[in-house]
Structures are given as structure tokens and as C-alpha cells.
Amino acid sequence: FVPFFSPQNDDQLLPIYVMQTVGHLQGIPGLFIAGVFGAALSSLSVVLNATALVFLQDIVRGSFKVQLSERATNILVKSVIVLLGIVAMALIFVLEKLSGILSVATSVTAIACGTTFGIFTLGMLVPWSNTKGALAGAAAGALMSGWVSFGSQAAIGAGRLSPHKLNVSVSECLANYTIPVPDYSQEADVFPLYRLSFHWITVIGVLSTLLVGTTVSFLTGPTVLKKLDAELISPVIHRFLPKECFPPRNANPDFTRDSTAQTFTHLLANGGESTSDVGRY
């Protein structure tokens, strides 16, 4: 049993705040719990449905080229949703041993976010990047951020690393109160990257993707800059690109912005004359 007003997990702070502020009002705490459960279940249902459809389209129909009937498709999608729901419920017992739902969710999400952002940044800022470099950079970014993410959570679960938190207890506080300082000296044996905040995992993934992607692209045959479309590169890099990347400005003067504006102004200025000419005939 966990004492109600002495939270041992970050996830308990919000319910305690609700009970301390509006706990004396009947129905309000229950309404709060219903809102939290409703929001969580709606988000979870969207994720489960989307994952099941991706499994159907990309794996069953895409990779294995299996064409199912409508009844078999419904059974497969519903079975995948039920299986994913069971896995999600089983992971509750794993999250119980870790630092909290916020850090775990952010750490896992950072693997995909860092890799995706790194690939887009590589394509916009590195003109000589190619397909091999993008694939190698994505793999390196995912592996690096995943290693740091799961390694830090494993260290927390094993008790070798504890999250650095501020003291939130106000029980029996006096006017002159001395806060005990936790001893983190034993964490020196933990790998340094595991001791980083989970907010840095995205940065690690982005930097790994850019570094490996740039190097592999340069070693495997960089893209010829003269054949590159400058519209695909960030305007910050345009000054470093050769002139062949940019189309001629007056290649088709009849459809340029200036000529179109001049033509429109001329038509407005001569609108009265055109109308009188039409009436004359």
C-alpha cells in the first residue's frame, strides 16, 4: 500500500493535487478519473487500429502478397488489435519497475523522432547525400538512440541508476527545514550516456544520423551537384551550390511573375477602351 499523500512515483502527483484541491466536492474526483481514462483509451484505440491496418497493408498485402477476403480481413485486424492490447496490458508491469510513464514514453518515441528528423535534415542541408547514406544514417541513428534509451531504462530497472528528483513532500515541514541531499556517488560506475536525461536521446539520434549519413554518402559516391535540383535543398545552402542547379530566370518570359503582373495592369488600364470597341461593333 502506498500512502496517498506521499507519492513514490511522478504519475501520482496529479491525482494528489486533484484530491487536495477539489477532493471535498462530490463527483469531481470521479469526473477527473473518467476524463483521464477516456482520453487515454481514445488515444490508445487510435494507435491500436492504425498499427493493425499498417500490419495488414504493409506486411500481409505488401510483403507477403496475400489477398484475403473481407471476412478474413476483419478477423485478422481484430485479432491483431486484441494481441496488441494484451501486450500493452502486460507492459504495465514493466513500467511499474521503471522511472515513470513520461520518461519511458519520451525515450521510446525519441528513437523514431530523432531518426526521422535526422533524415530530413540530412536531405535539406547535405547536398551530396544519397540513398545509401540516408539508409546507413537512419540505421545508425535508430541503433544509437535505442541503445541509450533502453540502456538507461535497464539501469533504472536494475537499481543501478535512480532518477534525480526534487523533494515534493511537505509533511511535517517546519520554518527551518533542512533538505537531505541524496547520495549519487554509486552512479559513477554507470555508463555516462545512460546518465543523460531522456530529453537528450532525440539529439543523439539526430547527430548520429547526420554524421553517419554524411560520411557514408561521401564515401559511396556523392550526388553530382550540377545535376541537383536546388528546390530540394534549404535556401541556406543555395549560396554553396553551383549555378547549374538553378534554372534560368528568363527561360520563359511570357509566364514570369513580372510579365504576368504587367499584362494584368495593361488589361485593367485598357478595360474601358475594350468595352467601347465591343459596343462599336
Phi and psi in degrees as GROMACS dihedral restraints (atoms count N, CA, C in turn):
[ dihedral_restraints ]
;  ai    aj    ak    al  type     phi  dphi    fc
    3     4     5     6     1   -97.6    20    10
    4     5     6     7     1   123.8    20    10
    6     7     8     9     1   -55.4    20    10
    7     8     9    10     1   137.2    20    10
    9    10    11    12     1   -64.8    20    10
   10    11    12    13     1   -41.7    20    10
   12    13    14    15     1   -99.6    20    10
   13    14    15    16     1    24.4    20    10
   15    16    17    18     1  -135.2    20    10
   16    17    18    19     1    78.7    20    10
   18    19    20    21     1   -64.6    20    10
   19    20    21    22     1   137.5    20    10
   21    22    23    24     1  -104.6    20    10
   22    23    24    25     1     1.6    20    10
   24    25    26    27     1  -143.4    20    10
   25    26    27    28     1   148.5    20    10
   27    28    29    30     1   -62.0    20    10
   28    29    30    31     1   -29.5    20    10
   30    31    32    33     1   -68.9    20    10
   31    32    33    34     1   -12.8    20    10
   33    34    35    36     1   -89.8    20    10
   34    35    36    37     1    -7.4    20    10
   36    37    38    39     1   -67.2    20    10
   37    38    39    40     1   -43.7    20    10
   39    40    41    42     1   -65.8    20    10
   40    41    42    43     1   -46.1    20    10
   42    43    44    45     1   -60.6    20    10
   43    44    45    46     1   -36.3    20    10
   45    46    47    48     1   -65.2    20    10
   46    47    48    49     1   -40.6    20    10
   48    49    50    51     1   -62.5    20    10
   49    50    51    52     1   -40.9    20    10
   51    52    53    54     1   -64.3    20    10
   52    53    54    55     1   -43.1    20    10
   54    55    56    57     1   -68.8    20    10
   55    56    57    58     1   -34.0    20    10
   57    58    59    60     1   -73.4    20    10
   58    59    60    61     1   -29.2    20    10
   60    61    62    63     1   -93.3    20    10
   61    62    63    64     1   -46.0    20    10
   63    64    65    66     1  -124.1    20    10
   64    65    66    67     1    18.3    20    10
   66    67    68    69     1   -66.4    20    10
   67    68    69    70     1   -23.4    20    10
   69    70    71    72     1   -79.4    20    10
   70    71    72    73     1   -10.0    20    10
   72    73    74    75     1   -93.1    20    10
   73    74    75    76     1   123.2    20    10
   75    76    77    78     1   -68.9    20    10
   76    77    78    79     1   133.2    20    10
   78    79    80    81     1    92.0    20    10
   79    80    81    82     1   -24.7    20    10
   81    82    83    84     1   -68.3    20    10
   82    83    84    85     1   -46.4    20    10
   84    85    86    87     1   -60.0    20    10
   85    86    87    88     1   -39.3    20    10
   87    88    89    90     1   -65.6    20    10
   88    89    90    91     1   -38.4    20    10
   90    91    92    93     1   -63.4    20    10
   91    92    93    94     1   -38.2    20    10
   93    94    95    96     1   -63.9    20    10
   94    95    96    97     1   -46.7    20    10
   96    97    98    99     1   -62.0    20    10
   97    98    99   100     1   -40.8    20    10
   99   100   101   102     1   -63.6    20    10
  100   101   102   103     1   -39.8    20    10
  102   103   104   105     1   -65.1    20    10
  103   104   105   106     1   -41.1    20    10
  105   106   107   108     1   -64.5    20    10
  106   107   108   109     1   -45.6    20    10
  108   109   110   111     1   -65.4    20    10
  109   110   111   112     1   -39.9    20    10
  111   112   113   114     1   -63.0    20    10
  112   113   114   115     1   -44.0    20    10
  114   115   116   117     1   -65.0    20    10
  115   116   117   118     1   -41.6    20    10
  117   118   119   120     1   -66.4    20    10
  118   119   120   121     1   -43.9    20    10
  120   121   122   123     1   -68.8    20    10
  121   122   123   124     1   -36.3    20    10
  123   124   125   126     1   -65.5    20    10
  124   125   126   127     1   -43.0    20    10
  126   127   128   129     1   -65.4    20    10
  127   128   129   130     1   -41.7    20    10
  129   130   131   132     1   -66.3    20    10
  130   131   132   133     1   -38.3    20    10
  132   133   134   135     1   -65.1    20    10
  133   134   135   136     1   -38.4    20    10
  135   136   137   138     1   -63.7    20    10
  136   137   138   139     1   -43.1    20    10
  138   139   140   141     1   -64.7    20    10
  139   140   141   142     1   -42.9    20    10
  141   142   143   144     1   -64.8    20    10
  142   143   144   145     1   -44.1    20    10
  144   145   146   147     1   -64.5    20    10
  145   146   147   148     1   -43.4    20    10
  147   148   149   150     1   -64.8    20    10
  148   149   150   151     1   -41.1    20    10
  150   151   152   153     1   -64.7    20    10
  151   152   153   154     1   -40.4    20    10
  153   154   155   156     1   -64.8    20    10
  154   155   156   157     1   -40.4    20    10
  156   157   158   159     1   -69.5    20    10
  157   158   159   160     1   -36.8    20    10
  159   160   161   162     1   -64.0    20    10
  160   161   162   163     1   -40.5    20    10
  162   163   164   165     1   -61.6    20    10
  163   164   165   166     1   -39.8    20    10
  165   166   167   168     1   -68.4    20    10
  166   167   168   169     1   -48.5    20    10
  168   169   170   171     1   -75.1    20    10
  169   170   171   172     1   -45.9    20    10
  171   172   173   174     1   -86.5    20    10
  172   173   174   175     1   -32.3    20    10
  174   175   176   177     1   -99.6    20    10
  175   176   177   178     1   -56.5    20    10
  177   178   179   180     1   -68.7    20    10
  178   179   180   181     1   -52.3    20    10
  180   181   182   183     1   -86.2    20    10
  181   182   183   184     1   -30.5    20    10
  183   184   185   186     1   -83.3    20    10
  184   185   186   187     1   -56.8    20    10
  186   187   188   189     1   -79.5    20    10
  187   188   189   190     1   -47.4    20    10
  189   190   191   192     1   -91.4    20    10
  190   191   192   193     1    -7.4    20    10
  192   193   194   195     1    56.0    20    10
  193   194   195   196     1    40.2    20    10
  195   196   197   198     1   -97.7    20    10
  196   197   198   199     1   124.4    20    10
  198   199   200   201     1  -102.5    20    10
  199   200   201   202     1   114.3    20    10
  201   202   203   204     1  -104.2    20    10
  202   203   204   205     1   156.1    20    10
  204   205   206   207     1   -74.3    20    10
  205   206   207   208     1   171.2    20    10
  207   208   209   210     1   -64.5    20    10
  208   209   210   211     1   -39.1    20    10
  210   211   212   213     1   -67.6    20    10
  211   212   213   214     1   -43.4    20    10
  213   214   215   216     1   -66.0    20    10
  214   215   216   217     1   -34.8    20    10
  216   217   218   219     1   -65.0    20    10
  217   218   219   220     1   -43.1    20    10
  219   220   221   222     1   -62.5    20    10
  220   221   222   223     1   -42.3    20    10
  222   223   224   225     1   -65.0    20    10
  223   224   225   226     1   -42.2    20    10
  225   226   227   228     1   -64.4    20    10
  226   227   228   229     1   -46.4    20    10
  228   229   230   231     1   -63.8    20    10
  229   230   231   232     1   -44.2    20    10
  231   232   233   234     1   -65.7    20    10
  232   233   234   235     1   -36.7    20    10
  234   235   236   237     1   -66.2    20    10
  235   236   237   238     1   -41.0    20    10
  237   238   239   240     1   -64.1    20    10
  238   239   240   241     1   -40.1    20    10
  240   241   242   243     1   -63.4    20    10
  241   242   243   244     1   -43.8    20    10
  243   244   245   246     1   -63.5    20    10
  244   245   246   247     1   -42.2    20    10
  246   247   248   249     1   -63.4    20    10
  247   248   249   250     1   -43.7    20    10
  249   250   251   252     1   -65.3    20    10
  250   251   252   253     1   -35.6    20    10
  252   253   254   255     1   -64.4    20    10
  253   254   255   256     1   -39.6    20    10
  255   256   257   258     1   -64.6    20    10
  256   257   258   259     1   -41.6    20    10
  258   259   260   261     1   -62.8    20    10
  259   260   261   262     1   -41.3    20    10
  261   262   263   264     1   -63.6    20    10
  262   263   264   265     1   -39.2    20    10
  264   265   266   267     1   -68.1    20    10
  265   266   267   268     1   -36.4    20    10
  267   268   269   270     1   -67.6    20    10
  268   269   270   271     1   -31.5    20    10
  270   271   272   273     1   -69.8    20    10
  271   272   273   274     1   -13.3    20    10
  273   274   275   276     1   -60.9    20    10
  274   275   276   277     1   -39.8    20    10
  276   277   278   279     1   -69.7    20    10
  277   278   279   280     1   -24.8    20    10
  279   280   281   282     1   -76.9    20    10
  280   281   282   283     1   -43.3    20    10
  282   283   284   285     1   -63.7    20    10
  283   284   285   286     1   -25.5    20    10
  285   286   287   288     1   -62.9    20    10
  286   287   288   289     1   -29.1    20    10
  288   289   290   291     1   -90.5    20    10
  289   290   291   292     1    -6.4    20    10
  291   292   293   294     1   -99.6    20    10
  292   293   294   295     1  -170.5    20    10
  294   295   296   297     1   -78.7    20    10
  295   296   297   298     1   -18.2    20    10
  297   298   299   300     1   147.2    20    10
  298   299   300   301     1   158.9    20    10
  300   301   302   303     1   -67.2    20    10
  301   302   303   304     1   -33.5    20    10
  303   304   305   306     1   -66.4    20    10
  304   305   306   307     1   -49.1    20    10
  306   307   308   309     1   -66.8    20    10
  307   308   309   310     1   -38.6    20    10
  309   310   311   312     1   -67.1    20    10
  310   311   312   313     1   -46.8    20    10
  312   313   314   315     1   -63.8    20    10
  313   314   315   316     1   -41.2    20    10
  315   316   317   318     1   -66.9    20    10
  316   317   318   319     1   -39.0    20    10
  318   319   320   321     1   -65.4    20    10
  319   320   321   322     1   -42.8    20    10
  321   322   323   324     1   -71.5    20    10
  322   323   324   325     1   -41.7    20    10
  324   325   326   327     1   -65.4    20    10
  325   326   327   328     1   -31.1    20    10
  327   328   329   330     1   -63.2    20    10
  328   329   330   331     1   -25.0    20    10
  330   331   332   333     1   -62.8    20    10
  331   332   333   334     1   -48.8    20    10
  333   334   335   336     1   -74.5    20    10
  334   335   336   337     1   -39.7    20    10
  336   337   338   339     1   -65.9    20    10
  337   338   339   340     1   -44.1    20    10
  339   340   341   342     1   -64.4    20    10
  340   341   342   343     1   -41.0    20    10
  342   343   344   345     1   -67.0    20    10
  343   344   345   346     1   -45.3    20    10
  345   346   347   348     1   -63.6    20    10
  346   347   348   349     1   -46.7    20    10
  348   349   350   351     1   -64.2    20    10
  349   350   351   352     1   -35.5    20    10
  351   352   353   354     1   -65.6    20    10
  352   353   354   355     1   -39.0    20    10
  354   355   356   357     1   -66.5    20    10
  355   356   357   358     1   -45.5    20    10
  357   358   359   360     1   -63.3    20    10
  358   359   360   361     1   -40.7    20    10
  360   361   362   363     1   -66.0    20    10
  361   362   363   364     1   -38.0    20    10
  363   364   365   366     1   -61.8    20    10
  364   365   366   367     1   -43.0    20    10
  366   367   368   369     1   -70.1    20    10
  367   368   369   370     1   -30.6    20    10
  369   370   371   372     1   -86.1    20    10
  370   371   372   373     1   -30.7    20    10
  372   373   374   375     1  -108.8    20    10
  373   374   375   376     1   -13.4    20    10
  375   376   377   378     1  -116.2    20    10
  376   377   378   379     1    99.3    20    10
  378   379   380   381     1   -64.7    20    10
  379   380   381   382     1   -32.3    20    10
  381   382   383   384     1   -87.6    20    10
  382   383   384   385     1     9.3    20    10
  384   385   386   387     1   -68.1    20    10
  385   386   387   388     1   148.0    20    10
  387   388   389   390     1  -132.0    20    10
  388   389   390   391     1  -174.1    20    10
  390   391   392   393     1   -66.2    20    10
  391   392   393   394     1   -43.1    20    10
  393   394   395   396     1   -62.5    20    10
  394   395   396   397     1   -40.9    20    10
  396   397   398   399     1   -65.0    20    10
  397   398   399   400     1   -39.2    20    10
  399   400   401   402     1   -65.3    20    10
  400   401   402   403     1   -42.6    20    10
  402   403   404   405     1   -65.9    20    10
  403   404   405   406     1   -44.8    20    10
  405   406   407   408     1   -65.1    20    10
  406   407   408   409     1   -40.7    20    10
  408   409   410   411     1   -65.2    20    10
  409   410   411   412     1   -39.9    20    10
  411   412   413   414     1   -64.0    20    10
  412   413   414   415     1   -43.1    20    10
  414   415   416   417     1   -63.7    20    10
  415   416   417   418     1   -43.3    20    10
  417   418   419   420     1   -65.8    20    10
  418   419   420   421     1   -41.9    20    10
  420   421   422   423     1   -64.6    20    10
  421   422   423   424     1   -41.6    20    10
  423   424   425   426     1   -66.8    20    10
  424   425   426   427     1   -42.4    20    10
  426   427   428   429     1   -66.5    20    10
  427   428   429   430     1   -42.6    20    10
  429   430   431   432     1   -66.7    20    10
  430   431   432   433     1   -50.0    20    10
  432   433   434   435     1   -67.1    20    10
  433   434   435   436     1   -36.1    20    10
  435   436   437   438     1   -66.0    20    10
  436   437   438   439     1   -39.2    20    10
  438   439   440   441     1   -61.7    20    10
  439   440   441   442     1   -46.7    20    10
  441   442   443   444     1   -67.0    20    10
  442   443   444   445     1   -40.6    20    10
  444   445   446   447     1   -64.7    20    10
  445   446   447   448     1   -55.8    20    10
  447   448   449   450     1   -71.6    20    10
  448   449   450   451     1   -30.4    20    10
  450   451   452   453     1   -66.1    20    10
  451   452   453   454     1   -42.4    20    10
  453   454   455   456     1   -67.5    20    10
  454   455   456   457     1   -40.0    20    10
  456   457   458   459     1   -67.7    20    10
  457   458   459   460     1   -35.4    20    10
  459   460   461   462     1   -66.2    20    10
  460   461   462   463     1   -38.5    20    10
  462   463   464   465     1   -66.0    20    10
  463   464   465   466     1   -37.6    20    10
  465   466   467   468     1   -67.6    20    10
  466   467   468   469     1   -42.5    20    10
  468   469   470   471     1   -65.2    20    10
  469   470   471   472     1   -31.8    20    10
  471   472   473   474     1   -81.3    20    10
  472   473   474   475     1    -7.1    20    10
  474   475   476   477     1    85.7    20    10
  475   476   477   478     1     2.6    20    10
  477   478   479   480     1   -81.0    20    10
  478   479   480   481     1   -14.0    20    10
  480   481   482   483     1  -140.4    20    10
  481   482   483   484     1   132.6    20    10
  483   484   485   486     1  -122.0    20    10
  484   485   486   487     1   138.2    20    10
  486   487   488   489     1   -63.0    20    10
  487   488   489   490     1   139.3    20    10
  489   490   491   492     1   -83.9    20    10
  490   491   492   493     1   110.1    20    10
  492   493   494   495     1  -124.9    20    10
  493   494   495   496     1   154.5    20    10
  495   496   497   498     1   -82.9    20    10
  496   497   498   499     1   153.6    20    10
  498   499   500   501     1   -75.3    20    10
  499   500   501   502     1   120.1    20    10
  501   502   503   504     1  -106.9    20    10
  502   503   504   505     1    -0.9    20    10
  504   505   506   507     1   -78.9    20    10
  505   506   507   508     1   134.2    20    10
  507   508   509   510     1  -119.4    20    10
  508   509   510   511     1    16.8    20    10
  510   511   512   513     1   -72.3    20    10
  511   512   513   514     1   130.5    20    10
  513   514   515   516     1    56.8    20    10
  514   515   516   517     1    36.3    20    10
  516   517   518   519     1   -76.1    20    10
  517   518   519   520     1   136.6    20    10
  519   520   521   522     1  -106.3    20    10
  520   521   522   523     1   173.9    20    10
  522   523   524   525     1   -64.5    20    10
  523   524   525   526     1   -38.6    20    10
  525   526   527   528     1  -109.5    20    10
  526   527   528   529     1   100.3    20    10
  528   529   530   531     1  -121.8    20    10
  529   530   531   532     1   130.1    20    10
  531   532   533   534     1  -101.9    20    10
  532   533   534   535     1   123.0    20    10
  534   535   536   537     1   -88.6    20    10
  535   536   537   538     1   123.5    20    10
  537   538   539   540     1   -69.4    20    10
  538   539   540   541     1   139.8    20    10
  540   541   542   543     1   -95.8    20    10
  541   542   543   544     1   119.4    20    10
  543   544   545   546     1   -64.6    20    10
  544   545   546   547     1   151.7    20    10
  546   547   548   549     1   -97.3    20    10
  547   548   549   550     1   113.4    20    10
  549   550   551   552     1  -108.6    20    10
  550   551   552   553     1    22.3    20    10
  552   553   554   555     1   -67.9    20    10
  553   554   555   556     1   -28.2    20    10
  555   556   557   558     1   -72.7    20    10
  556   557   558   559     1   -13.4    20    10
  558   559   560   561     1   -78.2    20    10
  559   560   561   562     1    -3.3    20    10
  561   562   563   564     1   -66.0    20    10
  562   563   564   565     1   -24.2    20    10
  564   565   566   567     1   -79.9    20    10
  565   566   567   568     1   -12.7    20    10
  567   568   569   570     1   -78.2    20    10
  568   569   570   571     1   145.4    20    10
  570   571   572   573     1   -55.5    20    10
  571   572   573   574     1   135.8    20    10
  573   574   575   576     1   -57.6    20    10
  574   575   576   577     1   -38.4    20    10
  576   577   578   579     1   -66.4    20    10
  577   578   579   580     1   -27.8    20    10
  579   580   581   582     1   -70.4    20    10
  580   581   582   583     1   -21.8    20    10
  582   583   584   585     1   -86.9    20    10
  583   584   585   586     1    -4.1    20    10
  585   586   587   588     1   -71.4    20    10
  586   587   588   589     1   155.6    20    10
  588   589   590   591     1   -67.3    20    10
  589   590   591   592     1   149.7    20    10
  591   592   593   594     1   -66.7    20    10
  592   593   594   595     1   -13.9    20    10
  594   595   596   597     1   -71.1    20    10
  595   596   597   598     1   -17.8    20    10
  597   598   599   600     1   -89.1    20    10
  598   599   600   601     1    -4.8    20    10
  600   601   602   603     1   -67.2    20    10
  601   602   603   604     1   -38.8    20    10
  603   604   605   606     1   -61.6    20    10
  604   605   606   607     1   -41.8    20    10
  606   607   608   609     1   -63.1    20    10
  607   608   609   610     1   -40.4    20    10
  609   610   611   612     1   -62.8    20    10
  610   611   612   613     1   -42.2    20    10
  612   613   614   615     1   -64.7    20    10
  613   614   615   616     1   -40.9    20    10
  615   616   617   618     1   -65.0    20    10
  616   617   618   619     1   -47.5    20    10
  618   619   620   621     1   -64.6    20    10
  619   620   621   622     1   -39.3    20    10
  621   622   623   624     1   -64.9    20    10
  622   623   624   625     1   -41.9    20    10
  624   625   626   627     1   -63.3    20    10
  625   626   627   628     1   -44.3    20    10
  627   628   629   630     1   -66.3    20    10
  628   629   630   631     1   -44.2    20    10
  630   631   632   633     1   -65.9    20    10
  631   632   633   634     1   -50.8    20    10
  633   634   635   636     1   -69.4    20    10
  634   635   636   637     1   -42.0    20    10
  636   637   638   639     1   -62.4    20    10
  637   638   639   640     1   -41.7    20    10
  639   640   641   642     1   -65.9    20    10
  640   641   642   643     1   -43.4    20    10
  642   643   644   645     1   -66.7    20    10
  643   644   645   646     1   -46.6    20    10
  645   646   647   648     1   -65.9    20    10
  646   647   648   649     1   -38.8    20    10
  648   649   650   651     1   -62.6    20    10
  649   650   651   652     1   -39.3    20    10
  651   652   653   654     1   -70.9    20    10
  652   653   654   655     1   -34.2    20    10
  654   655   656   657     1   -81.6    20    10
  655   656   657   658     1   -29.0    20    10
  657   658   659   660     1   -94.3    20    10
  658   659   660   661     1    12.4    20    10
  660   661   662   663     1   102.3    20    10
  661   662   663   664     1    91.8    20    10
  663   664   665   666     1   -66.9    20    10
  664   665   666   667     1   158.7    20    10
  666   667   668   669     1   -66.5    20    10
  667   668   669   670     1   136.1    20    10
  669   670   671   672     1   -68.5    20    10
  670   671   672   673     1   119.2    20    10
  672   673   674   675     1   -67.3    20    10
  673   674   675   676     1   -30.1    20    10
  675   676   677   678     1   -68.4    20    10
  676   677   678   679     1   -22.9    20    10
  678   679   680   681     1   -98.4    20    10
  679   680   681   682     1     8.6    20    10
  681   682   683   684     1   -86.0    20    10
  682   683   684   685     1   142.9    20    10
  684   685   686   687     1   -86.2    20    10
  685   686   687   688     1   116.4    20    10
  687   688   689   690     1   -65.8    20    10
  688   689   690   691     1   -19.6    20    10
  690   691   692   693     1   -67.3    20    10
  691   692   693   694     1   -19.3    20    10
  693   694   695   696     1   -87.2    20    10
  694   695   696   697     1    -7.5    20    10
  696   697   698   699     1  -108.8    20    10
  697   698   699   700     1   149.2    20    10
  699   700   701   702     1   -61.6    20    10
  700   701   702   703     1   141.3    20    10
  702   703   704   705     1   -58.1    20    10
  703   704   705   706     1   -20.7    20    10
  705   706   707   708     1   -64.9    20    10
  706   707   708   709     1   -29.3    20    10
  708   709   710   711     1   -93.0    20    10
  709   710   711   712     1    -6.6    20    10
  711   712   713   714     1   -60.1    20    10
  712   713   714   715     1   -31.8    20    10
  714   715   716   717     1   -67.9    20    10
  715   716   717   718     1   -19.6    20    10
  717   718   719   720     1   -96.5    20    10
  718   719   720   721     1    -0.9    20    10
  720   721   722   723     1   -91.4    20    10
  721   722   723   724     1   150.7    20    10
  723   724   725   726     1   -69.7    20    10
  724   725   726   727     1   163.3    20    10
  726   727   728   729     1   -67.3    20    10
  727   728   729   730     1   -24.7    20    10
  729   730   731   732     1   -65.5    20    10
  730   731   732   733     1   -17.1    20    10
  732   733   734   735     1   -75.1    20    10
  733   734   735   736     1   -18.7    20    10
  735   736   737   738     1  -105.1    20    10
  736   737   738   739     1   133.6    20    10
  738   739   740   741     1   -69.9    20    10
  739   740   741   742     1   154.3    20    10
  741   742   743   744     1   -59.8    20    10
  742   743   744   745     1   139.9    20    10
  744   745   746   747     1   -70.2    20    10
  745   746   747   748     1   -35.1    20    10
  747   748   749   750     1  -110.5    20    10
  748   749   750   751     1    37.7    20    10
  750   751   752   753     1   -65.5    20    10
  751   752   753   754     1   -34.2    20    10
  753   754   755   756     1  -138.1    20    10
  754   755   756   757     1    82.9    20    10
  756   757   758   759     1   -64.9    20    10
  757   758   759   760     1   -19.3    20    10
  759   760   761   762     1   -68.9    20    10
  760   761   762   763     1   -20.9    20    10
  762   763   764   765     1  -121.2    20    10
  763   764   765   766     1    20.3    20    10
  765   766   767   768     1   -76.9    20    10
  766   767   768   769     1   164.9    20    10
  768   769   770   771     1   -65.7    20    10
  769   770   771   772     1   -40.5    20    10
  771   772   773   774     1   -67.2    20    10
  772   773   774   775     1   -44.0    20    10
  774   775   776   777     1   -67.0    20    10
  775   776   777   778     1   -35.4    20    10
  777   778   779   780     1   -65.2    20    10
  778   779   780   781     1   -40.8    20    10
  780   781   782   783     1   -65.8    20    10
  781   782   783   784     1   -39.4    20    10
  783   784   785   786     1   -65.9    20    10
  784   785   786   787     1   -40.5    20    10
  786   787   788   789     1   -64.0    20    10
  787   788   789   790     1   -41.6    20    10
  789   790   791   792     1   -65.2    20    10
  790   791   792   793     1   -40.6    20    10
  792   793   794   795     1   -64.8    20    10
  793   794   795   796     1   -39.1    20    10
  795   796   797   798     1   -64.8    20    10
  796   797   798   799     1   -39.4    20    10
  798   799   800   801     1   -66.6    20    10
  799   800   801   802     1   -38.5    20    10
  801   802   803   804     1   -67.2    20    10
  802   803   804   805     1   -38.9    20    10
  804   805   806   807     1   -67.8    20    10
  805   806   807   808     1   -33.7    20    10
  807   808   809   810     1  -101.0    20    10
  808   809   810   811     1    16.4    20    10
  810   811   812   813     1   -64.8    20    10
  811   812   813   814     1   -39.3    20    10
  813   814   815   816     1   -65.9    20    10
  814   815   816   817     1   -41.1    20    10
  816   817   818   819     1   -65.2    20    10
  817   818   819   820     1   -38.7    20    10
  819   820   821   822     1   -65.5    20    10
  820   821   822   823     1   -38.3    20    10
  822   823   824   825     1   -66.5    20    10
  823   824   825   826     1   -40.7    20    10
  825   826   827   828     1   -67.5    20    10
  826   827   828   829     1   -34.7    20    10
  828   829   830   831     1   -66.0    20    10
  829   830   831   832     1   -38.3    20    10
  831   832   833   834     1   -66.0    20    10
  832   833   834   835     1   -40.5    20    10
  834   835   836   837     1   -67.7    20    10
  835   836   837   838     1   -29.1    20    10
  837   838   839   840     1   -66.6    20    10
  838   839   840   841     1   -35.6    20    10
